[in-house]
Amino acid sequence: MDDFSPSDLKTILHSKRANMYYLEYCRVMQKDGRVLYLTEALSTSTSRENQYFNIPIANTTVLLLGNGTSITQAAMRMLAQAGVLVGFCGGGGTPLYMACEIEWFTPQSEYRPTEYLHGWMQFWFDDEKRLATAKAFQQARISFLEKVWQNDRDLKAEGFDFTNPQIQTALVPFHARTDAAKKQADLLLTEAQLTKALYKFAAHNTNAAEFTRQHQPAKDCSNKANDFLNHGNYLAYGLAASCLWVLGIPHGFAVMHGKTRRGALVFDVADLIKDALVLPWAFICAKENATEQEFRQQILQAFTDHKALEFMFNTVKQNALKDHSAQQIEAQNL
């Protein structure tokens, strides 16, 4: 370990990292140059023994610490060196109780790139350019939905087919209203209408006809779809926060949300993948009466299979560095 340096922890690009962790009832610590979490397990009827499990931090983006967890200073130091974002949350991954940068504890680093922030600032203070970028985000969101639902055999087997007439019918007014939007509020209303249509489609598709969207955790197990949606959304927020931290763009420079929420760019970026991945799997896992852990494993695998984090990086980078001149914006709006 004498030859080990913090740079060795960053050899895997964040956009290529595969792991997110939600831990509860354990202690996270540093031991022998590794980050581990310690749990207790019954070894006999009267005694307990400690069990250590390694966290491969060089291939990890986000660590969520739930009920009954603690973490040592040494572990936080190594997580920061590896560029892992940490958040303290309630049971099931929601809600976030304590974080910096609005959503997460972000590692301190003075050497992140500045070109993406400079590009973002070139358009952000101009209302028309910011609106054009918001529209581009909405178009990217639907493109990702189309790509995932057309290529994922498991989703198709469950009836989530992009060519379904109900989906295509909902997209017609979405595209028309998005193109005609004059302000962010118009886009938010159009987005809400599409999401409502997708909820209705997913509920019908999974025999959850009485589904009603609720953002607060349910007190019983009768509404698992809502709990899975909440949990999956927070995992998507973790990916979005990691993407923005790596690119050096503060979370307050949102293009759609953000009138009253200083961390709203996290929500904008997370929205790129939520409809395509979190929404269908939340309903499917609820129909199958999956456990919270089974749903989490499924959604994390879906993030990896469809390269969700890489898609976030590419979309944000493309919009940060593209030509935002007046002529270009006018051409986009034609």
Secondary structure, DSSP 4 states (H G I P E B T S, - for coil): -TT--GGGGG-S-GGG--EEEEE-SEEEEEETTEEEEEEEEESSSS-EEEEEEE--GGGEEEEEE-TTEEE-HHHHHHHHHTT-EEEEE-GGG-SEEE-STTTSBPPP-S-S--HHHHHHHHHHTSHHHHHHHHHHHHHHHHHHHHHHHHH-HHHHHTT--TT-HHHHHHHHHHHHHHHH--SHHHHHHHHHHHHHHHHHHHHHHTT-TT-----SPPSSSTTHHHHHHHHHHHHHHHHHHHHHHHHT--TT--SSS-SS-TTHHHHHHHHHHIIIIIHHHHHHHHHTT--HHHHHHHHHHHHHHTTHHHHHHHHHHHHHHS---HHHHHHHH-
